[in-house]
Amino acid sequence: METITNTLRDSKVARWTALTIVSFTMLCGYYITDVMAPLKPMLEKELLWNSTEYGFFTSAYGWFNVFLLMLIFGGIILDKKGVRFTGNMATITMVAGTAVKYWAISTHSLDGMHLLGMKAQVVVAALGYAVFGVGCEVAGITVSKVIVKWFKGKEMALAMGLQLSSARLGTALALFASYPLAVWMGGVAKPVFLGLILICIGMISYFLYAIQDKRLDKSVADEAIVSGSAEEESFKMADLWFIIKNRGWWYIAILCVLFYSAVFPFLKYASDLMINKFGVNPLVAGTIPSLLPFGTILLTPIFGSLYDRKGKGATLMIVGAILIILVHTLFSVPFLNFKSVAVALIIVLGIGFSLVPSAMWPSVPKIIPEKQLGSAYALIFWVQNWGLMGVPALIGWVLDKYCITGTRLVDGVSIPNYNYTIPMMIFTGFGVLALIFAFLLKAEDKKKGYGLELPNIKE
């Protein structure tokens, strides 16, 4: 009698279905993450926020993850309790945070009130965004481990690329649609309400995934009994030290925070950049930045598949960092203020934004054992959140302090005009530092033999 040792992950239908479900959840999360980005001029007009307050709100995403170490605790819980418990917890947290944020910007009960020397509305909205940030980041590391669980030794980089593409689709929809939706529906809070509905659907989707994950665990346990293979040793707190002392892990973590600090905070201000530098109508200002995530939807899986089949992961990261530097350098040149230039630069930025993540995230399992992956991803995301928290606040402060060049009237309300040269030079600096650490990572791979330049698919 033939012994069957396949697990549920060996079924293409099962593993791609699992990927589809968790990817949809992250799409909903990323819509919420960037839904306010195109609304900065409307926030200034309707709610009388300034750039410092907008930067304060945007920086809130990383508050609890960084200062309360919620991401690190989330990674430990993920390695201890598994993807079902952690993912369910994270999606519920996303819903709760989004509800608080929506209430803050839609209610009049906070009018005239102040907290921490700032408008109470700004502070409460920021607290909701901070709670959402915990859920979204923990969901992100959970989904990364889900993909490794289903795709290790198979199409892992392609799967991670497709998941990133779906997340970028959420970003693209936010950048493209939130301002027109706010105008059409009659208020800055309306696109956030749509996001609240979406994230509730995303939470239910992950609950459905948990059923399939339970079936996978049963099939793995059955296979272990048939084959007589030993159960993998469980995660211990001492494993955190193994991760922290790994130089290759540090290079990836620092490359991650520098690279994402040059992209995600930029997207928070990109619509405003299009209005102030390129003279784009606010109603369609989010359209040009939305080309970036739309472009990555196609390119990230292509580059992921390339990594799966041909390798060259560290090289892909180097090329991506070079493109980031090129784009932000050209954005900082004052006289390059043609709309066609903006479109071209956003497209090139999208290529760079596809190259680095498509190689970076699948490289972590080559450096860190699977039982420690949750904590390893969590620690990387924790380092990344320093950038996601600090850089938007820095850019908002720089704009108010050094970049106001006058005012303009929007529906009878005076709002500032900004010169974005200094902020774009700051983003360029992050790109240069990311390139340095990409070269250091390639050198460390050559020294330690992690296989970052080797294909992921085992023949």
N, C-alpha and C positions, 0 to 999 in steps of 0.2 A: 504494500500500500504506500502511495507517494505521500510524503510529508509536506504539508502546505505551511510555509513560513512567512507569507506576505502579510503586511499590515495594511490598515486602511489608507495610509499615505501612499501606498503603491498604486492606488486607484487614481488615475488622472482626473476623473470626474469629481471624486471626493476632495482631492487637495485643491483643485481650482475653484470648486464651489466654496470651500472654506476661505480661500483668498478673497473671493468676490464679496462675501458677507462682511468680513472684517474691514475690507477696503472701503466699503460703503459707509461704515461707521466713521472711519477717519475722514472721508470726504465731508460728512456733516460737521465734524469737529473743525476742520480747516476752514469751512465757510464761516463759522462763528469767529475763528481766530482773526480773520481779515475783513469782516463785514463792515467795520467802522473806518477802515483805511480811506476809502474814497469820500467819506462823509465829513472830513476835517473842515472844509469850507462851510458846510451846512451846520456843523457843531458851533463854529465861530459865529454864524449868523443867527441861528435859532436859539441856541443855549448859551451863547456869549462865552464860550470857552476860548482860551488863548493857546498858543503853541506849547507853552510850558505845561498847562493843564492837560492838553492832549498827550504830550510826552509822558506825563505822570501816569495818566490812565493806561497808555500803551505799555509802559514799563511794568505795570502791575502783573502782567502775565507770569512773570518769574518770581514774584515776591516770596510766596510760600514755598515754592520749589527750592529757592536758593537759601533763604534765611531760616526756614523751619525744616529744611532738609527733607521735604515731603517726597521729592523724587527718589532720593536714596532709600527712604523707608518703603516707597512703592516698589523699588527694585528688589529689596529684601523680601517683601511680602510676595512678589511675583515668583522668586526662586523657592520660597517656602511653601506657598499655597497654590501656585499654579496659575495658568492663564484664565481659567474660568472665573474663579473668585475675584482675581485682580481686575480683569476686564469688566466684569459686572459692576464692581465697586467704582471703577474709573468712569464708566459711562453715566452712572447715577450722579457722580460728582459734577460732570460736565453739564448735565441738565440743571442741577441746582444752581451752579454759578451763572449760567446763561439767564435763568429766571431772575436772579438778583440784578444782573446788569440791565436786563430789559426793564424791570420795574423802576430802577434808578433814573433812566433817561426818558421814561414815559410818564412819570408821576409829577404832580405839582406840589406834593406834600413836602418836598425838600427845598422849595423855592425860598431864597433869602437866608437859608441856614448855612453854617460853616463848620467844618471839621478840619483839624490839623492845619488851620490857617488857609484853607482852600474851600471852594464851593462844596457843600455836602453832597450834591449830586455827583460831582466828579469823584469824590472819595468813595461813595457807596458803589458807583458803577465800577470803579477800579477794584474794590474788594470782590465784587461778583466776578470780574474778569480774572482775578487772582485765583479764586476757587475753581473757575473753569480751567485755568492754566494747569492746576494740579491734575485734574481729571484728564485733560487732553494729553499732557506729557506722559502720564502713567499709562494711558491707553496706547500711546505711541510705542513705548518700550514693550508693552504686552503684545502688540501686533507684530513687532519685530521678532519676538520669541515665538509667536505663533507660526510665522513664516519659516523660521529655522526648524521648528518642530515638524512641519509638513514637507519641507523642500530640501533639507540637508542632503547633499550628495546628488541632488537633482537640479532643477532650474532655479536655484535660490536667488541669484542676482536678478534674473528676469522677473521672478515673483516680487522681489523687493522693489524693482523698478516699476512694475505695474501698480503696486500699492502706493508708491510715491506719486505716480501719475494720477491716480484717483484722488489723492490728497490735494495735488496741485489743481485738479479740476474744481475742487471746493474753493480753493483760493481764487482761481480764475472767475468763477461765478460770483464771488463776493466783490472782486474788483470791477467786474464788468457790469453787474446788475444792481448793486446796492444803491448807488446814487439815483439812477432812473427810477428804481422802485420807491425810494423815499419821496421823490417828486410826485410820482404817479399816485402813490397811496397817501400822500399828504402828511409826512412827518418823518423826522430822522430816526424814530424808534421802530418804524414799520419793518425795515429789513431785518432788524434784530429779532422781532417777533417771528418772522418767517424762519429765522435760524433756530429759534426755540422749538418750533414744530419739527424742523428737520432733525435736530439732535435727539428729540424724543423717539423719532423713528429709528435713528441710528442706535439708540440704546436698546430698543426692542430687537433690532437686527443682531446685536451682539449676544443677547440672551438666546436667540435661536442658534447662533454659532456654538454656544456652550454645549448644546445637545450633541452636535457632531464631534466636538472635542472629547466628550465623554466616551463616545463610540471609538475614537482613535485610541484613547488610553487603554480601553478594554482589548482592542486588537493587538496593541503592543505588548500588553501583559500576556495574552494568549500565545503570541509568537515567542516570548521569552521562555514560557513553559515548554513549548515544543522544541525549541532549539537548545534549551539548557543554558542560555546566556545569563551572565550575572547581571543583577540590577545595578544601575549606575549609582555611585555613592551620592548621597543627598548633600545639598548646600549647607555649609557651616559658616558662621560669622567670620572665622579666620580666613575664609576665601576672599574677603574684601582686601586683605593685605596682599594676597597674591595678585589681585588686579592692580592695586595702587602702585606696587613696585615694578610693574611691567612697563618698560620704556616705550615699547611699541604702542601700548594702549594710550599712554600719555600723548604721544604724537598725534594719534587719531583724535583724541579728545580736544586738544588745542587747535588742530586743524579745523575741527568741527565748529568750535565757538567762533574762530576767526572768519571762516567761510560764511557761516550763517549770519554773523553780525554784519557782513557786507551785502547780504541779500534781503533777509526778512525785515530788518528795520528800514532798509531802503524802500521796500514795498509799502510800508506804512506811510511814507511821505511821497511816494512816486506820483500819485495823482495830483498832489499839491505842486510838485515839481513841474508837471506838465502844464498846469495852469499858469504858474509864475514865470517859468523860463521860456516855454514854447507857445504860450498864448492859446492853449486848448480850452474849448468851452467846458465849464465844470460838469455839464450834463454828460459829456462823453469822455471826461479826463481819465476815467478808470479804464477805458478801452485799450489804450496803448500799454499800460503796465500789465493788463490781463493777457497780453500776447505772450508774456514770459511763462506763466504757468501753463497756458494752452500749448505752447511749444514743447514744454517738458513732458506733457502727456504722451507725446509720440516718442521723443528722443530718449527719455530715461529708460524705458524698457529696451530700446534698441541698444543703448550702451550697456545695460545690464546683461543682455543676451551676449553681447560681444565679450564681456568679462567672463561669463559662464563658459564660453567656448574657446576663447583665445587667451584669456588672462589679461595681463598688463594693468592691473588695478591701480598700483601706485602711479604709473605713468598717466592714466586717465585723470587722477587727482591733480597732478602737476599741470596738465594742459588746461583743466577747468579753472585753476587758480590764475593762470596767465590771462585767460579770457576775462575774468572778473576785473583784474587790474586794468586791462585795456578799456573796458566799458566805462568804469567809474572815472578813469583819467579823462576820457573824452567828454563825459557828462560834466566834468568840472571846468571845461574850457568855456569862458563866458560867451564868445561869439558864435559857438556852434549851437544855434538856437532855432534850427529848422525842424519842423515836424518829421520830415523824412529821416533826419539824423536820429531823432528820438526813437522812431520805430525800428531802425536798423540796429541801434545799440541794445534795445530791449530784446530783440531776437538773438543777438550774439550773447547777451547775458543769460538768456534761456538755455543756450547750448552749454555754457559753463555751469549753469545751475543743474543741468542734467548729468554732466560728466562726473562731478565730485560725489554727489550722494549715491549714484548708481554703482560706484566702486567702493565708497567708504563704508556703508553699512554692511554689505556682504563680506567685507574684510575683517570685521570684528570677530566672527566665529573662527577665523583662521588663527587668531591670536589668543582667544579666551575659550576655555572648555564650555560645553553647552550648559552644564549645571550652574555655571557662574554668569551666564549671558544676561539674565535679567538684571543683576546688579551691575554688570559691566555697561550695558546700555543705559541704565539709570544714572550711573556716575557720569557717563558722557553727556547725557541730556542735562544733568545738573550743571556741569561745566558750561554747556551751551546756554543754559538759562541765565547765566551771568551776563552774557552778551545780549540776549533777548530782553533782559530787564534793563540793563544799563545804557545800551546804545540808543534806544528810542528816546529815553529821558535826556541823554546828552545832546542828541540832535535837536530836540525841542527847545532846550535851553540855549543852544548855540544860535538857533534861528531867532529867538526873541532878543538875545543879547547883542548879536553882531550882524544880523542879516536882514533886518527890516529896512526897506528902501522907500517906503511911502505907504499910502492906503488907497483902496478903491471902494466904490459903493456897490453893494449887491442888494438889490431890492430895498434901497434906502438905508442899509446898514453899512457902516464903514468897517472894513476888515483890512489887515495888513497885506502888503506885497513883500515878497522875500527874494533875496538873492541866494541861490543854493550852492554857490561855488565852494564855500568852506565845508558844508556837510559832505559834498561829493569827494572832496580831498580826504576827509576822514574815512569814508568808505574805501577809497583807494588804498589808504594805509593798511586797513584790515586785509585787503587782498594781497598786498606785498608780504605781510607776515604769514598769511596762509600758504603762500608759495614756498617760503623758507621751510615751514614745517612739513610740507608735502615732500620736499627733497630729503629732509631728515628721516621721514618715514620710509622712503625708498631705500635709503642707506641702511636703516635698521633692519629692514626686510632682507636685504642682501647679506647682512651679518648674521641674522638669526635663522634665516630660511623659513619664514612663515608661509611662503608661497603666494604672496600678494600678486606676483606677476604670472602666476600659473592659473590655468582654467579651473572653474569650480566643478564642472560636471566630470564625474569619474567615469572613465571609459570601462 
